[in-house]
Amino acid sequence: MSATTISDPDLLRLLTAALVGGAAGFLGSLLISRKMALVGDALGHVALPGMGLALTLGIDPELGAFLSLSLGIFLVWRLGERTVLSLETLIGILFVSSLALGFLLVPEPELLESLVGDLSRLTPAGAAWAALLALGLSLLVRRIYKGMMLLNISPDLAAVEGVIPGRHNLLYLAAIAILVAIGIRITGSLLVGALVILPPASARLMCCDLHRYARLSAGLGVLGCLIGVGVSESTGFQAGPGIILTNSAIFALVVTFRALRRADQATLG
């Protein structure tokens, strides 16, 4: 995709990146609220073994990533139900094991693309499916969002409202896993976790209202992807690093603005 000529497939990839970024911001707002920010980053690495096997067998690496993530999520959910270990501990164990196995299985020529992604190789059909999945995941998590927040605030209150913790956690983790699988093509397994961390982190600093926070997280996710893809095209960098650096810059601007505003308030006070 050149800076002067934009084709229909290029526009479809741009739209897909924006929708995936928005879904990542929205889903990530729950991770930040539940103090589980590193879960998204860890799950990106869980996809590596599946991608390695898929590349070795000559099949779609996204399918391998999805199968690897599905198995990992099931194991985490099952062990979480059967043991006293926290969700973060179980995902951490899965993270380091998958990372080591992934580096052994991913063929060296495809290693860089697996780690940082390559948006330009996303086919129109793949982009359309990714866009539809991103929309579907957002709608799914919207239905369970209130229940997940109640579980975070008060498990007893959530039980009174009919929230089933095991089912809600499984649905949410499955949504995150699918999002990571489709996001890998855009930012790679190494950086995909930042898609679900940076936009809601910026949004959390900008507002306290729950509904505005969720919407702002999604909006910043879309904005970061749109600007990031544009920056990558103008500089020749890969889209993945461009998107993540853009989101990082947005976060830095928000932090700076808050610091300056507090300094002004302290001066006036």
C-alpha positions as CSV (number, residue, x, y, z in Angstrom):
1,M,0.0,0.0,0.0
2,S,1.7,3.2,-1.2
3,A,1.2,6.6,0.1
4,T,-0.1,7.8,-3.2
5,T,-2.2,4.9,-4.4
6,I,-4.7,3.1,-2.2
7,S,-6.5,0.1,-3.5
8,D,-9.7,-1.5,-2.3
9,P,-7.7,-4.4,-0.6
10,D,-5.6,-1.8,1.1
11,L,-8.7,0.0,2.4
12,L,-10.1,-3.3,3.6
13,R,-6.9,-4.1,5.5
14,L,-7.0,-0.6,7.1
15,L,-10.6,-1.1,8.1
16,T,-9.8,-4.5,9.5
17,A,-6.9,-3.1,11.5
18,A,-9.1,-0.3,12.9
19,L,-11.9,-2.8,13.9
20,V,-9.4,-5.2,15.5
21,G,-7.8,-2.3,17.4
22,G,-11.2,-1.1,18.6
23,A,-12.2,-4.6,19.7
24,A,-8.8,-5.0,21.5
25,G,-9.3,-1.7,23.3
26,F,-12.8,-2.6,24.4
27,L,-11.9,-6.2,25.6
28,G,-8.8,-4.8,27.1
29,S,-10.7,-2.4,29.3
30,L,-11.9,-5.4,31.3
31,L,-8.3,-6.6,31.7
32,I,-7.2,-3.3,33.0
33,S,-10.1,-3.1,35.4
34,R,-9.4,-6.6,36.7
35,K,-5.6,-5.8,37.0
36,M,-4.9,-8.6,34.5
37,A,-3.1,-6.4,31.9
38,L,-0.3,-8.9,31.2
39,V,-2.8,-11.7,30.3
40,G,-3.2,-10.3,26.8
41,D,0.5,-10.1,26.3
42,A,1.0,-13.7,27.7
43,L,-1.6,-15.1,25.4
44,G,0.2,-13.7,22.3
45,H,3.1,-15.9,23.2
46,V,0.9,-18.9,23.8
47,A,0.0,-18.8,20.1
48,L,3.7,-19.4,19.0
49,P,3.8,-23.2,19.2
50,G,0.6,-23.5,17.1
51,M,2.0,-21.1,14.6
52,G,5.2,-23.0,14.4
53,L,3.5,-26.4,13.8
54,A,1.2,-24.8,11.2
55,L,4.2,-23.3,9.3
56,T,6.0,-26.6,9.5
57,L,3.0,-28.5,8.1
58,G,2.3,-25.8,5.5
59,I,-1.1,-24.7,6.7
60,D,-2.5,-21.3,7.8
61,P,-0.5,-20.1,10.8
62,E,-3.6,-18.3,12.1
63,L,-5.4,-21.6,12.4
64,G,-2.4,-23.0,14.3
65,A,-2.5,-19.9,16.6
66,F,-6.2,-20.3,17.2
67,L,-5.9,-24.0,18.1
68,S,-2.9,-23.4,20.4
69,L,-4.7,-20.6,22.1
70,S,-7.9,-22.7,22.5
71,L,-6.0,-25.5,24.1
72,G,-4.2,-23.0,26.4
73,I,-7.4,-21.2,27.4
74,F,-9.1,-24.5,28.2
75,L,-6.2,-25.7,30.3
76,V,-6.0,-22.4,32.2
77,W,-9.8,-22.4,32.8
78,R,-9.9,-26.0,33.8
79,L,-6.9,-25.7,36.2
80,G,-8.4,-22.5,37.6
81,E,-11.5,-24.5,38.5
82,R,-9.6,-27.4,40.0
83,T,-6.7,-25.7,41.8
84,V,-6.1,-22.8,44.2
85,L,-3.7,-21.1,41.8
86,S,-4.8,-17.7,40.5
87,L,-5.6,-17.1,36.8
88,E,-2.5,-14.9,36.5
89,T,-0.2,-17.6,37.8
90,L,-1.6,-20.2,35.5
91,I,-1.3,-18.0,32.5
92,G,2.3,-17.1,33.5
93,I,3.2,-20.8,33.6
94,L,1.6,-21.3,30.2
95,F,3.3,-18.1,28.9
96,V,6.9,-19.2,29.6
97,S,6.3,-22.8,28.5
98,S,4.8,-21.7,25.2
99,L,7.4,-19.1,24.5
100,A,10.2,-21.7,24.9
101,L,8.4,-24.2,22.8
102,G,7.5,-21.6,20.2
103,F,11.1,-20.6,19.6
104,L,11.9,-24.3,19.0
105,L,9.0,-24.9,16.6
106,V,8.8,-21.7,14.5
107,P,11.0,-22.0,11.4
108,E,13.7,-19.3,11.4
109,P,12.8,-17.6,8.1
110,E,9.2,-17.0,9.3
111,L,10.2,-16.1,12.9
112,L,10.3,-12.3,12.4
113,E,6.8,-12.2,10.7
114,S,5.4,-14.4,13.5
115,L,6.8,-12.0,16.1
116,V,5.8,-8.6,14.6
117,G,3.2,-9.5,11.9
118,D,2.8,-8.4,8.3
119,L,-0.5,-6.6,7.5
120,S,0.4,-6.4,3.8
121,R,0.1,-10.2,3.5
122,L,-3.4,-10.2,4.9
123,T,-5.7,-11.4,2.0
124,P,-9.0,-9.7,1.3
125,A,-10.9,-12.8,2.5
126,G,-8.8,-13.0,5.6
127,A,-9.3,-9.3,6.3
128,A,-13.1,-9.6,5.9
129,W,-13.2,-12.6,8.3
130,A,-11.0,-10.8,10.8
131,A,-13.2,-7.7,10.7
132,L,-16.4,-9.8,11.2
133,L,-14.8,-11.7,14.1
134,A,-13.7,-8.4,15.7
135,L,-17.3,-7.1,15.5
136,G,-18.7,-10.3,16.8
137,L,-16.3,-10.4,19.8
138,S,-17.2,-6.9,20.7
139,L,-20.9,-7.7,20.7
140,L,-20.3,-10.9,22.8
141,V,-18.2,-9.1,25.4
142,R,-20.7,-6.3,25.5
143,R,-23.3,-8.8,26.7
144,I,-21.2,-10.1,29.5
145,Y,-19.4,-6.8,30.4
146,K,-21.7,-5.9,33.3
147,G,-21.4,-9.4,34.8
148,M,-17.6,-9.3,34.5
149,M,-17.4,-5.9,36.2
150,L,-19.7,-7.2,39.0
151,L,-17.4,-10.2,39.5
152,N,-14.5,-7.7,39.8
153,I,-16.4,-5.5,42.3
154,S,-18.2,-8.1,44.4
155,P,-18.5,-11.8,43.6
156,D,-21.4,-12.0,46.1
157,L,-23.3,-9.3,44.3
158,A,-22.6,-10.9,41.0
159,A,-24.0,-14.2,42.3
160,V,-27.2,-12.4,43.4
161,E,-27.5,-11.0,39.8
162,G,-27.2,-14.5,38.4
163,V,-23.7,-14.2,37.1
164,I,-21.9,-17.6,36.8
165,P,-18.2,-16.9,37.3
166,G,-16.9,-20.0,35.5
167,R,-19.0,-19.4,32.4
168,H,-18.3,-15.7,32.2
169,N,-14.5,-16.2,32.7
170,L,-14.5,-18.9,30.0
171,L,-16.4,-16.7,27.5
172,Y,-14.2,-13.8,28.2
173,L,-10.9,-15.7,27.9
174,A,-12.2,-17.4,24.7
175,A,-12.9,-13.9,23.3
176,I,-9.5,-12.7,24.2
177,A,-7.9,-15.8,22.6
178,I,-9.8,-15.3,19.3
179,L,-8.9,-11.6,19.3
180,V,-5.2,-12.5,19.8
181,A,-5.4,-15.0,17.0
182,I,-6.7,-12.5,14.5
183,G,-4.5,-9.7,15.9
184,I,-1.3,-11.7,15.3
185,R,-1.4,-11.1,11.6
186,I,-1.5,-7.3,12.2
187,T,1.0,-6.9,15.1
188,G,2.6,-10.3,15.5
189,S,2.6,-12.5,18.6
190,L,5.3,-10.4,20.3
191,L,3.3,-7.1,20.2
192,V,-0.3,-8.2,20.1
193,G,-0.7,-7.9,23.9
194,A,0.0,-4.2,23.6
195,L,-3.2,-3.8,21.6
196,V,-5.3,-4.8,24.6
197,I,-3.2,-2.9,27.2
198,L,-2.3,0.6,25.8
199,P,-5.7,2.0,24.6
200,P,-7.5,1.1,27.9
201,A,-4.6,2.3,30.0
202,S,-4.8,5.7,28.2
203,A,-8.6,5.7,28.6
204,R,-8.3,4.9,32.3
205,L,-6.3,8.0,32.8
206,M,-8.7,10.2,30.9
207,C,-12.0,9.3,32.6
208,C,-13.5,7.4,35.5
209,D,-17.1,6.7,34.3
210,L,-17.4,3.0,33.4
211,H,-19.4,3.4,30.2
212,R,-17.3,6.3,28.9
213,Y,-14.1,4.3,29.8
214,A,-15.2,1.3,27.7
215,R,-16.1,3.4,24.7
216,L,-13.0,5.6,24.9
217,S,-10.8,2.4,25.1
218,A,-12.4,1.2,21.9
219,G,-12.0,4.6,20.3
220,L,-8.4,5.0,21.2
221,G,-7.8,1.4,19.8
222,V,-9.3,2.5,16.5
223,L,-7.3,5.7,16.4
224,G,-4.0,4.1,17.3
225,C,-4.4,1.6,14.5
226,L,-5.4,4.1,11.9
227,I,-2.5,6.5,12.7
228,G,-0.1,3.6,13.1
229,V,-0.8,2.1,9.7
230,G,-0.5,5.5,8.1
231,V,2.8,6.1,9.9
232,S,4.1,2.7,8.8
233,E,3.2,3.4,5.2
234,S,4.9,6.8,5.2
235,T,8.1,5.5,6.8
236,G,8.3,2.0,5.3
237,F,8.2,0.3,8.8
238,Q,6.1,-2.8,9.5
239,A,2.5,-1.9,10.5
240,G,2.7,-3.8,13.8
241,P,5.5,-1.8,15.4
242,G,4.0,1.4,13.9
243,I,0.6,0.7,15.6
244,I,2.1,-0.1,18.9
245,L,4.5,2.9,18.9
246,T,1.5,5.1,18.0
247,N,-0.5,3.8,21.0
248,S,2.6,4.3,23.2
249,A,2.8,7.9,22.0
250,I,-0.9,8.5,22.8
251,F,-0.3,7.1,26.3
252,A,2.7,9.3,26.8
253,L,0.7,12.3,25.7
254,V,-2.1,11.5,28.1
255,V,0.4,11.1,31.0
256,T,2.1,14.4,30.1
257,F,-1.2,16.2,29.8
258,R,-2.3,14.9,33.2
259,A,0.9,15.9,34.8
260,L,0.8,19.4,33.3
261,R,-2.9,19.8,34.4
262,R,-2.1,18.8,37.9
263,A,0.8,21.2,38.1
264,D,-1.4,24.0,36.9
265,Q,-4.1,23.1,39.5
266,A,-1.4,23.0,42.2
267,T,-0.2,26.4,41.2
268,L,-3.7,27.9,41.2
269,G,-4.5,26.2,44.5
